[in-house]
Amino acid sequence: MSRFLTELNTQLKPYSDSVWVLDSVLIYESNLVGLIVVPKCFETDLASIPRIPIAYMAFGGRAHREAVLHDYLYRIDSEPQVTFMQANKVFLEAMKIRGKSFFVRWSMYMGVVVGGYFSFHKKKVNDQI
């Protein structure tokens, strides 16, 4: 059964308005790819929702834990190594188990499928953003 085994614990990176740093590991058990352990000190921008007013009002701040998993799986050296579509499907799976509405999860999923390819495997886990 897919589930988060730990809570998301972050703090805003000093001198940044959009980069968050994990204060402790985030652990997720996925039916699709197995155990995912996002390390302490991992940097994320959470969900990269365009700052278009309607889009941001509808989807901004809706899936922080899920977005951290997704950001991590997009890194070239994440464990486990996954494909572009596997990373996106884990994002969808995690939103579903967290109770996000059908509209929110499928809209955000389609957003990463359409717009995420250019970010996939461009950074390493320990890279600063």
Secondary structure, DSSP 8 states (H G I E B T S, - for coil): --EESS---EEE-TT-SS-EEESS-EEEEETTTEEEEE-TT-EE-SS-----HHHHHHHTTS-HHHHHHHHHHTSTT-SS---HHHHHHHHHHHHHHTT--HHHHHHHHHHHHHH-GGGTTSS-TT---
